[in-house]
Amino acid sequence: MHPPADGLGDAGVLGRRPRVAVVGGGIAGLAAATGLAERGVVVEVLEREPYLGGRVGAWPDRLPDGTAVSMGRGFHAFFRQYYNLRSLLRRADPGLRRLVALDDYPLIDAEGRRDTFRGLPRTPPWNAVLFALRSPTFRPRDLAGLDPRAAAPLAAVSVPAIYEALDDVDAQTFLESINFPPAARHLAFEVFSRSFFAPPSTMSAAELATMFHIYFLGSSEGLMFDVPDDGFDSALWEPLRHYLTARGVGFRTGTRVSSVQRDVASGRFHVNHSSGGTEVDAVVLAADVPGLRDIVAASDLGPGDGPPAVAAGPDALPAWREDVAALGSAPPFLVYRLWLDRPVREDRPPFLGTGGLDPLDNISVLDRYERDAATWAARTGGSVVELHAYSAAVPAGTDEEAWTAELRSRCLARLHAIYPETAGARAVGELVQWRRDCPMFGIGDFARRPGVVTPVDGLVLAGDGIRIDLPVALMERAASTGWLAANRLLAGWGLAGHPLETVPTRGRFGPLRRAAEYAMRPR
């Protein structure tokens, strides 16, 4: 548990309630808005898209025959370790009844070898040990070939110290140094790097080690997860919108923020957006990475006047601007959803991860868990299948439209090979998402990644691309930074914050951690 600062329970006792603009209605922005509104702060959420949820959003669409369907940005797994995200969702769904469990997360590679997370013990490190020993890609004799000194950081993860040790190393080189069998690397570890939409050769090894800690050695929840029982909008975000509206939060969707201007004399902000402008006491920038870069570049924030520990001199604000501008985006990814005229086999899992089956990264059968898709499948006798291709960078000199068409064709061929019953199916409809707006967690990025606190008093950041020195990742990083952004502003007004919960910040299995720390000592 990470307790917040103590303070007053409601802004009503301040004489004037502070006003805050939250730029971005994704997970980070909604967490920040919730944290502020629950303490009586007046909040307005400004969201560029016509829907909430950000990259976990959904919107109505239609098939060629006119059938109304829900479409989104692709599959998202709500892992049990996402304590702060689940805390947010419980505001509108106290029992989390809109989340349904998927009882397995099978992985398959090009040789047909299959891993599963079903039936693993819940206690670290035996969960990871048994997973490796029962994997067809990792034989008991491979254990003797591992380099324990190179592998030690996996067992001795401490956040943020792991970034000092491994952030300058790429994940692929790190795994090769441990001497993991190539097949095991593809099946058991690439799942982590591909979750960041990046190939292991370009991703920080520190992020890989932290993910291993979050899902194995640092927690007993493992890789089991839940999914919403319907489209993200109806299952998650519209209920949360109603919860926040009842607490006075205003929403402007379809509103693009262009810049923020700070009045140095008053300390207040003017937020410029496509619906006009908004005057506020503080701003939470919870936009995606491209949006954040653009807003900061166009903003007039005045001289840095934050706390001395942050605004450490006249160069603090320019240096911070450079760090924001340097934030990278991961390679683009493809989401290819198909409404097929026949079902997939009954024994197919709702979600299947793939390794070494380029360009396909996973297959989802949405009608197994999503109400909208299940209704369509029951009515037509068909199925709704979604294919993902992560880190699908366009080769130099290649036309982007032609490249995405090729990706769809290759993903479809993989589907037909893995699920042969789909080979003769006709696509009644298909929808495609081709996006490049996920943060890049590249080699050596951590040290200069901007955090929640900025050099400008009253301006804070939130999002899954923002630095936080806690063991969180992906959607949970977005939620955690949102809560922290709210806490930062609340503390400035003498208001009580909200507690955060994470897996332990360092390896929890003492003997293994001590052995690993010994192995890592300089010789």
ZAFI-481257 format. One line per field, with one value per residue (C-alpha): residue number from 1; residue in one letter; x, y, z. Coordinates in Angstrom, 1 decimal, always signed. Example, Ala and Ser with C-alpha at 12.3 -4.5 7.8 and 13.67 -1.06 7.14 Angstrom:
BEGIN
k: c(1  2)
r: c(a  s)
px: c(+12.3  +13.7)
py: c(-4.5  -1.1)
pz: c(+7.8  +7.1)
This chain:
BEGIN
k: c(1  2  3  4  5  6  7  8  9  10  11  12  13  14  15  16  17  18  19  20  21  22  23  24  25  26  27  28  29  30  31  32  33  34  35  36  37  38  39  40  41  42  43  44  45  46  47  48  49  50  51  52  53  54  55  56  57  58  59  60  61  62  63  64  65  66  67  68  69  70  71  72  73  74  75  76  77  78  79  80  81  82  83  84  85  86  87  88  89  90  91  92  93  94  95  96  97  98  99  100  101  102  103  104  105  106  107  108  109  110  111  112  113  114  115  116  117  118  119  120  121  122  123  124  125  126  127  128  129  130  131  132  133  134  135  136  137  138  139  140  141  142  143  144  145  146  147  148  149  150  151  152  153  154  155  156  157  158  159  160  161  162  163  164  165  166  167  168  169  170  171  172  173  174  175  176  177  178  179  180  181  182  183  184  185  186  187  188  189  190  191  192  193  194  195  196  197  198  199  200  201  202  203  204  205  206  207  208  209  210  211  212  213  214  215  216  217  218  219  220  221  222  223  224  225  226  227  228  229  230  231  232  233  234  235  236  237  238  239  240  241  242  243  244  245  246  247  248  249  250  251  252  253  254  255  256  257  258  259  260  261  262  263  264  265  266  267  268  269  270  271  272  273  274  275  276  277  278  279  280  281  282  283  284  285  286  287  288  289  290  291  292  293  294  295  296  297  298  299  300  301  302  303  304  305  306  307  308  309  310  311  312  313  314  315  316  317  318  319  320  321  322  323  324  325  326  327  328  329  330  331  332  333  334  335  336  337  338  339  340  341  342  343  344  345  346  347  348  349  350  351  352  353  354  355  356  357  358  359  360  361  362  363  364  365  366  367  368  369  370  371  372  373  374  375  376  377  378  379  380  381  382  383  384  385  386  387  388  389  390  391  392  393  394  395  396  397  398  399  400  401  402  403  404  405  406  407  408  409  410  411  412  413  414  415  416  417  418  419  420  421  422  423  424  425  426  427  428  429  430  431  432  433  434  435  436  437  438  439  440  441  442  443  444  445  446  447  448  449  450  451  452  453  454  455  456  457  458  459  460  461  462  463  464  465  466  467  468  469  470  471  472  473  474  475  476  477  478  479  480  481  482  483  484  485  486  487  488  489  490  491  492  493  494  495  496  497  498  499  500  501  502  503  504  505  506  507  508  509  510  511  512  513  514  515  516  517  518  519  520  521  522  523)
r: c(m  h  p  p  a  d  g  l  g  d  a  g  v  l  g  r  r  p  r  v  a  v  v  g  g  g  i  a  g  l  a  a  a  t  g  l  a  e  r  g  v  v  v  e  v  l  e  r  e  p  y  l  g  g  r  v  g  a  w  p  d  r  l  p  d  g  t  a  v  s  m  g  r  g  f  h  a  f  f  r  q  y  y  n  l  r  s  l  l  r  r  a  d  p  g  l  r  r  l  v  a  l  d  d  y  p  l  i  d  a  e  g  r  r  d  t  f  r  g  l  p  r  t  p  p  w  n  a  v  l  f  a  l  r  s  p  t  f  r  p  r  d  l  a  g  l  d  p  r  a  a  a  p  l  a  a  v  s  v  p  a  i  y  e  a  l  d  d  v  d  a  q  t  f  l  e  s  i  n  f  p  p  a  a  r  h  l  a  f  e  v  f  s  r  s  f  f  a  p  p  s  t  m  s  a  a  e  l  a  t  m  f  h  i  y  f  l  g  s  s  e  g  l  m  f  d  v  p  d  d  g  f  d  s  a  l  w  e  p  l  r  h  y  l  t  a  r  g  v  g  f  r  t  g  t  r  v  s  s  v  q  r  d  v  a  s  g  r  f  h  v  n  h  s  s  g  g  t  e  v  d  a  v  v  l  a  a  d  v  p  g  l  r  d  i  v  a  a  s  d  l  g  p  g  d  g  p  p  a  v  a  a  g  p  d  a  l  p  a  w  r  e  d  v  a  a  l  g  s  a  p  p  f  l  v  y  r  l  w  l  d  r  p  v  r  e  d  r  p  p  f  l  g  t  g  g  l  d  p  l  d  n  i  s  v  l  d  r  y  e  r  d  a  a  t  w  a  a  r  t  g  g  s  v  v  e  l  h  a  y  s  a  a  v  p  a  g  t  d  e  e  a  w  t  a  e  l  r  s  r  c  l  a  r  l  h  a  i  y  p  e  t  a  g  a  r  a  v  g  e  l  v  q  w  r  r  d  c  p  m  f  g  i  g  d  f  a  r  r  p  g  v  v  t  p  v  d  g  l  v  l  a  g  d  g  i  r  i  d  l  p  v  a  l  m  e  r  a  a  s  t  g  w  l  a  a  n  r  l  l  a  g  w  g  l  a  g  h  p  l  e  t  v  p  t  r  g  r  f  g  p  l  r  r  a  a  e  y  a  m  r  p  r)
px: c(+0.0  +1.2  -0.7  -1.4  -0.9  -3.4  -5.7  -9.2  -12.0  -13.8  -12.9  -16.0  -14.2  -11.6  -14.0  -13.7  -13.7  -10.6  -11.4  -9.4  -9.3  -8.4  -7.2  -7.9  -10.8  -8.8  -8.0  -5.5  -7.8  -10.8  -8.7  -7.5  -11.0  -12.4  -9.7  -10.4  -14.2  -14.4  -12.8  -15.2  -13.0  -14.8  -13.6  -14.1  -12.8  -11.8  -11.6  -10.7  -12.7  -16.5  -16.2  -14.4  -11.7  -8.9  -7.1  -9.5  -12.5  -15.3  -17.8  -20.8  -20.2  -22.1  -21.5  -22.1  -25.7  -26.5  -26.2  -25.2  -22.1  -19.5  -15.9  -12.8  -9.1  -8.6  -8.4  -7.3  -6.7  -7.7  -5.2  -5.9  -2.8  -4.3  -5.4  -5.6  -7.5  -9.9  -10.4  -11.4  -13.9  -15.4  -16.7  -19.4  -19.4  -18.6  -18.6  -16.8  -19.7  -19.1  -15.7  -15.7  -12.8  -11.0  -9.7  -6.6  -4.1  -2.8  +0.2  +1.2  +4.3  +5.1  +5.9  +2.5  +4.0  +1.6  +2.0  -0.7  -1.1  -3.9  -3.3  -0.1  +0.5  -0.1  +3.0  +6.2  +8.6  +7.0  +4.5  +7.4  +9.4  +6.5  +5.5  +9.1  +9.4  +6.1  +6.6  +7.4  +10.0  +11.9  +13.3  +14.7  +18.2  +17.9  +17.9  +21.5  +22.5  +21.2  +23.6  +22.5  +24.5  +22.8  +19.4  +19.8  +18.0  +14.8  +14.7  +16.0  +13.7  +13.5  +11.7  +13.1  +16.6  +16.1  +16.1  +19.6  +20.8  +19.0  +17.4  +20.4  +20.1  +17.6  +15.3  +16.5  +20.2  +19.3  +17.4  +20.2  +22.7  +20.7  +20.9  +17.1  +16.3  +15.2  +11.8  +11.2  +12.1  +9.6  +6.8  +7.3  +8.9  +8.0  +4.4  +5.7  +7.5  +4.7  +2.3  +4.3  +3.8  +7.6  +10.0  +12.4  +15.4  +14.1  +12.5  +14.2  +15.3  +14.3  +10.7  +10.8  +12.2  +9.6  +6.8  +8.2  +8.1  +4.6  +3.1  +5.2  +7.7  +6.0  +2.4  +0.3  -2.3  -0.2  -1.3  -5.0  -7.2  -10.7  -12.4  -15.5  -18.7  -19.6  -18.1  -15.8  -18.2  -21.3  -19.5  -17.0  -17.0  -20.6  -21.3  -18.2  -19.4  -22.7  -20.9  -18.7  -21.5  -23.4  -20.4  -20.4  -17.8  -18.4  -17.5  -16.7  -16.1  -15.2  -13.1  -9.5  -7.1  -4.5  -2.5  -2.4  -1.5  -0.4  -0.9  +2.1  +0.6  -2.5  -1.1  -4.2  -4.5  -6.3  -6.9  -7.5  -9.7  -11.9  -15.0  -13.4  -11.5  -11.6  -10.2  -9.0  -6.7  -4.9  -4.5  -4.0  -2.5  -3.6  -3.3  -1.7  +2.0  +1.5  -1.2  +1.0  +3.9  +1.8  +0.0  +3.3  +5.0  +2.2  +1.8  +3.0  +3.7  +5.9  +9.0  +9.2  +8.0  +7.4  +8.8  +12.6  +13.1  +11.4  +12.1  +15.8  +16.8  +16.0  +16.6  +14.0  +11.2  +13.2  +14.7  +11.3  +9.9  +12.8  +12.0  +8.3  +9.3  +11.7  +8.9  +8.7  +5.8  +5.9  +5.6  +2.1  -0.3  -3.2  -6.5  -8.5  -12.0  -14.1  -17.7  -17.7  -20.6  -19.8  -18.6  -15.1  -14.8  -16.3  -12.9  -11.1  -10.1  -11.5  -8.0  -4.9  -1.4  +1.1  +4.9  +7.0  +4.0  +4.7  +2.9  +0.1  +0.3  -3.0  -6.5  -9.7  -13.1  -15.2  -18.6  -17.2  -17.3  -18.7  -22.5  -22.8  -20.7  -22.5  -25.9  -24.8  -23.3  -26.4  -28.6  -26.6  -24.8  -21.5  -18.6  -16.7  -12.9  -10.3  -6.6  -3.8  -0.5  +1.8  +4.9  +4.0  +6.3  +5.9  +9.1  +11.0  +9.8  +6.5  +3.1  +1.3  -2.1  -0.5  +1.3  -1.8  -3.6  -0.7  -0.7  -4.5  -3.9  -1.0  -2.9  -5.9  -3.7  -2.4  -5.9  -6.8  -3.7  -4.3  -8.1  -8.7  -12.5  -12.3  -10.6  -14.0  -15.8  -17.1  -16.5  -20.0  -18.2  -14.8  -13.4  -9.8  -7.9  -4.4  -2.9  +0.4  -0.2  +1.2  +4.2  +7.6  +9.6  +12.9  +16.5  +17.7  +14.4  +13.6  +16.0  +14.5  +10.9  +8.8  +6.9  +3.6  +5.1  +6.2  +8.3  +5.0  +3.0  -0.6  +0.3  +0.6  +0.9  -0.8  -0.8  +0.8  +3.8  +4.5  +7.3  +6.2  +8.7  +6.3  +5.9  +3.0  +2.5  +0.1  -3.4  -2.4  +0.3  -2.3  -4.6  -1.8  -0.5  -4.0  -4.5  -1.1  -1.8  -5.0  -3.1  -0.5  -3.0  -5.1  -2.0  -1.4  -4.8  -4.5  -7.0  -6.6  -5.4  -6.2  -4.1  -2.4  -1.7  +0.9  +2.7  +5.8  +8.4  +11.1  +11.3  +9.1  +10.8  +13.6  +16.1  +15.8  +16.2  +19.2  +20.9  +20.2  +21.5  +24.7  +25.0  +24.8  +27.5  +30.6  +33.4)
py: c(+0.0  +3.5  +5.9  +9.4  +12.7  +13.5  +16.4  +17.8  +15.6  +18.1  +21.2  +22.9  +24.0  +26.0  +28.9  +28.4  +25.1  +24.7  +24.1  +21.6  +20.7  +17.1  +16.8  +13.3  +10.9  +7.7  +5.6  +8.1  +11.1  +9.3  +8.2  +11.8  +13.2  +10.6  +11.4  +15.1  +15.0  +12.7  +15.5  +18.2  +19.7  +21.1  +19.0  +19.2  +16.4  +17.4  +14.4  +14.6  +11.5  +11.3  +8.5  +7.8  +5.2  +6.4  +3.3  +1.2  +2.9  +1.7  +3.2  +2.2  +1.1  -0.8  -3.8  -3.6  -5.0  -2.2  -4.2  -2.0  -3.3  -2.1  -1.6  -0.8  -0.7  -4.4  -6.9  -5.8  -8.1  -6.8  -8.6  -9.3  -7.2  -4.1  -3.0  +0.8  +0.3  -2.1  +0.5  +3.0  +0.6  -0.3  +3.3  +2.4  -1.4  -2.3  -6.0  -5.8  -7.9  -6.5  -8.3  -12.0  -14.4  -16.2  -19.4  -19.7  -17.7  -20.3  -19.6  -21.4  -21.2  -22.0  -25.6  -26.1  -26.2  -24.9  -23.2  -22.6  -20.7  -22.8  -24.7  -22.9  -22.5  -19.0  -18.8  -17.2  -18.4  -21.8  -20.3  -19.3  -22.5  -24.8  -22.8  -23.2  -26.9  -27.9  -25.8  -27.8  -25.1  -25.4  -28.8  -29.6  -29.9  -26.4  -25.3  -26.3  -24.2  -20.9  -18.3  -17.5  -14.3  -13.0  -14.1  -12.7  -9.4  -11.3  -12.6  -9.3  -6.7  -3.6  -0.5  +1.9  +0.4  -2.2  +0.7  +1.8  -1.8  -2.8  +0.2  +0.6  -3.0  -4.3  -7.2  -9.5  -9.2  -9.6  -12.9  -14.2  -13.5  -15.7  -18.5  -19.1  -21.5  -19.5  -21.2  -20.4  -16.8  -16.6  -18.2  -17.2  -13.8  -12.1  -12.0  -9.2  -7.2  -7.5  -6.1  -2.9  -3.1  -3.4  -6.1  -7.3  -5.8  -2.3  -2.6  -1.8  -5.0  -3.2  -3.1  -6.8  -7.6  -5.4  -7.2  -10.5  -9.3  -7.9  -11.1  -13.8  -13.2  -10.1  -11.3  -14.4  -13.5  -14.7  -14.2  -14.9  -12.0  -10.8  -9.1  -6.8  -8.7  -6.2  -3.3  -1.1  +1.8  +0.1  -2.2  +0.3  +3.9  +5.0  +3.7  +5.6  +8.7  +8.5  +8.1  +11.2  +13.3  +12.8  +14.3  +17.4  +16.4  +18.0  +16.2  +17.7  +14.9  +15.5  +18.5  +18.8  +20.7  +22.7  +24.4  +25.7  +29.2  +30.0  +33.4  +33.9  +36.6  +34.7  +31.2  +30.1  +28.4  +29.0  +25.8  +26.4  +23.9  +23.4  +24.5  +27.7  +28.0  +27.1  +29.0  +26.7  +26.6  +23.5  +21.1  +17.4  +16.5  +12.9  +12.9  +10.1  +10.6  +12.4  +14.6  +15.5  +16.4  +18.7  +20.4  +21.1  +22.4  +24.9  +26.0  +29.1  +28.0  +30.8  +30.4  +27.2  +27.9  +24.5  +23.2  +23.6  +19.8  +19.9  +23.3  +23.1  +26.2  +28.4  +25.6  +23.2  +24.1  +24.0  +20.7  +19.3  +20.5  +18.6  +15.5  +15.6  +16.2  +13.2  +10.8  +8.1  +6.2  +2.5  +1.1  +1.0  -2.0  -3.6  -4.7  -6.7  -7.8  -10.2  -11.2  -14.7  -16.7  -19.8  -20.6  -21.5  -24.8  -25.0  -25.9  -22.8  -20.5  -17.0  -15.7  -17.3  -15.7  -16.6  -16.6  -16.9  -16.6  -13.2  -11.0  -12.4  -11.8  -13.1  -14.3  -13.4  -15.0  -12.2  -14.0  -16.2  -13.3  -10.0  -9.6  -7.6  -10.2  -13.2  -11.8  -11.4  -14.9  -16.5  -14.8  -15.6  -18.8  -17.2  -15.9  -12.7  -13.1  -10.4  -10.6  -8.4  -7.6  -5.6  -3.7  -3.7  -1.0  -0.1  -1.1  +1.7  +2.6  +0.7  +2.2  +2.2  +1.2  -1.6  -2.7  -2.8  -4.8  -7.3  -7.5  -8.3  -11.0  -12.6  -12.5  -14.1  -16.9  -17.5  -17.7  -20.3  -22.4  -22.3  -22.6  -24.5  -24.4  -20.7  -21.3  -21.7  -19.0  -15.9  -12.5  -10.9  -7.8  -6.6  -3.5  -2.4  -0.2  +0.9  +3.1  +4.5  +6.2  +3.8  +4.9  +3.5  +2.1  +2.1  +1.4  +4.1  +6.1  +5.8  +8.4  +11.3  +10.1  +12.9  +12.1  +13.1  +16.3  +19.0  +22.2  +24.2  +24.5  +23.3  +21.3  +17.5  +14.6  +11.2  +8.3  +5.0  +6.8  +8.8  +7.8  +6.4  +4.7  +1.9  -1.7  -1.0  -1.3  -0.8  +0.1  -0.1  +2.5  +4.8  +4.4  +4.8  +8.0  +9.3  +8.8  +10.2  +13.3  +13.9  +13.4  +15.9  +18.6  +17.7  +17.9  +21.5  +22.5  +20.7  +18.0  +14.3  +12.0  +8.4  +5.3  +3.3  -0.4  -2.3  -5.6  -5.3  -2.9  -5.5  -9.3  -10.9  -14.3  -13.6  -16.5  -16.2  -12.4  -12.6  -15.2  -13.0  -9.9  -11.9  -13.1  -9.4  -8.1  -6.9  -9.6)
pz: c(+0.0  -0.8  +1.5  +0.3  +2.2  +4.9  +4.4  +4.4  +3.1  +0.8  -1.1  +0.1  +3.3  +1.2  +0.6  -3.2  -4.9  -7.2  -10.9  -12.9  -16.6  -17.4  -20.9  -22.1  -21.2  -21.2  -18.2  -16.8  -17.3  -15.8  -12.7  -12.2  -12.6  -10.1  -7.6  -7.8  -8.0  -4.9  -2.9  -4.2  -6.9  -9.9  -12.9  -16.7  -18.9  -22.4  -24.8  -28.5  -29.5  -29.3  -26.8  -23.5  -22.7  -24.9  -26.4  -24.4  -25.9  -28.2  -30.5  -32.6  -36.2  -39.0  -41.1  -44.9  -44.4  -42.0  -38.8  -35.8  -34.0  -31.4  -32.5  -30.5  -30.5  -29.9  -27.1  -23.6  -20.7  -17.2  -15.1  -11.4  -10.4  -11.8  -8.4  -9.1  -12.4  -10.6  -7.9  -10.5  -12.1  -8.8  -8.5  -11.0  -10.6  -6.9  -7.5  -10.9  -12.3  -15.8  -15.9  -16.7  -16.1  -19.0  -17.4  -19.6  -21.7  -24.1  -26.3  -29.5  -31.7  -35.3  -34.4  -32.7  -29.2  -26.7  -23.3  -20.8  -17.5  -16.3  -13.0  -12.0  -8.2  -6.9  -4.8  -6.2  -7.3  -7.9  -10.3  -12.6  -12.0  -12.8  -15.9  -17.3  -16.4  -17.9  -21.1  -24.2  -25.2  -21.9  -21.0  -17.5  -19.0  -20.3  -16.6  -16.3  -19.3  -17.9  -16.7  -13.1  -13.0  -16.1  -14.9  -11.5  -12.2  -12.9  -9.4  -7.7  -9.4  -7.3  -8.8  -9.7  -9.2  -12.0  -14.5  -13.4  -13.9  -17.2  -19.0  -21.3  -22.5  -25.0  -24.0  -26.7  -25.8  -22.1  -22.7  -25.0  -22.3  -19.9  -22.5  -22.6  -25.4  -28.5  -28.6  -24.9  -25.6  -28.4  -26.4  -22.8  -23.0  -26.2  -24.9  -22.5  -25.1  -27.7  -25.0  -25.4  -29.2  -29.7  -30.7  -28.0  -29.9  -29.4  -25.9  -22.6  -20.7  -17.5  -18.7  -19.4  -16.0  -14.3  -16.2  -15.1  -11.5  -11.8  -13.3  -11.6  -8.8  -7.4  -7.3  -6.8  -9.4  -12.3  -15.9  -15.3  -16.3  -16.9  -19.8  -20.1  -20.8  -23.5  -25.5  -23.5  -23.7  -22.3  -19.9  -18.4  -19.4  -19.7  -16.1  -14.9  -16.8  -14.9  -11.6  -12.3  -13.7  -10.5  -8.7  -10.9  -13.5  -16.9  -20.1  -23.5  -26.0  -29.6  -28.3  -29.3  -26.9  -28.8  -26.1  -22.5  -21.4  -17.8  -16.3  -14.2  -12.1  -11.0  -11.4  -13.3  -16.7  -20.0  -21.9  -25.6  -27.4  -30.4  -28.4  -27.2  -24.0  -20.3  -17.3  -14.5  -11.4  -12.6  -15.5  -15.9  -19.2  -19.8  -23.6  -25.6  -26.4  -29.8  -28.3  -25.3  -27.5  -29.6  -26.7  -24.8  -27.9  -28.6  -24.9  -23.2  -19.6  -18.4  -16.2  -14.2  -10.6  -9.2  -5.9  -5.7  -5.9  -9.3  -10.7  -9.9  -11.8  -14.8  -17.2  -15.6  -17.9  -21.2  -20.2  -19.3  -22.7  -24.4  -22.5  -23.5  -27.1  -26.9  -25.9  -28.6  -30.1  -30.6  -34.2  -35.6  -34.9  -36.7  -35.3  -37.8  -36.7  -38.8  -38.6  -40.1  -41.5  -39.5  -36.0  -34.9  -33.2  -29.7  -28.1  -29.3  -26.5  -26.3  -26.5  -28.0  -28.0  -30.7  -30.9  -34.0  -36.2  -37.7  -38.2  -36.0  -32.3  -31.0  -31.9  -30.0  -30.4  -29.2  -29.2  -26.3  -23.9  -25.4  -25.3  -28.6  -30.5  -28.8  -29.8  -33.4  -33.5  -32.0  -34.5  -37.6  -36.6  -37.3  -35.1  -34.4  -34.6  -34.0  -35.2  -33.9  -35.5  -33.1  -34.0  -37.7  -38.9  -42.6  -44.5  -46.1  -49.5  -49.0  -49.5  -46.2  -47.7  -49.6  -46.4  -44.3  -47.0  -47.0  -43.2  -43.2  -45.8  -43.9  -40.6  -42.3  -43.7  -40.1  -38.8  -41.5  -40.6  -36.8  -37.0  -40.2  -39.9  -40.7  -44.1  -45.9  -44.0  -45.6  -44.0  -43.6  -42.5  -41.4  -39.6  -39.4  -37.0  -38.0  -35.2  -34.0  -30.7  -28.0  -26.0  -26.8  -23.9  -25.7  -24.6  -22.1  -22.1  -18.4  -17.1  -19.1  -19.2  -17.7  -14.5  -13.0  -11.5  -13.8  -13.3  -13.6  -10.4  -11.1  -14.2  -13.9  -16.3  -16.4  -18.8  -19.6  -21.2  -18.0  -15.6  -12.2  -9.8  -9.0  -10.4  -12.7  -16.5  -19.4  -18.3  -14.6  -15.2  -16.8  -13.8  -11.3  -12.8  -12.9  -9.2  -8.5  -10.6  -8.6  -5.3  -6.3  -6.9  -3.9  -1.6  -2.9  -1.7  +1.6  +0.6  +1.3  -1.5  -2.4  -1.6  -4.3  -4.2  -6.2  -6.1  -3.8  -5.1  -4.7  -5.1  -2.3  -2.1  +0.4  -0.2  -4.0  -3.9  -1.7  -3.9  -6.9  -5.3  -4.4  -8.0  -9.2  -6.9  -8.7  -8.8)
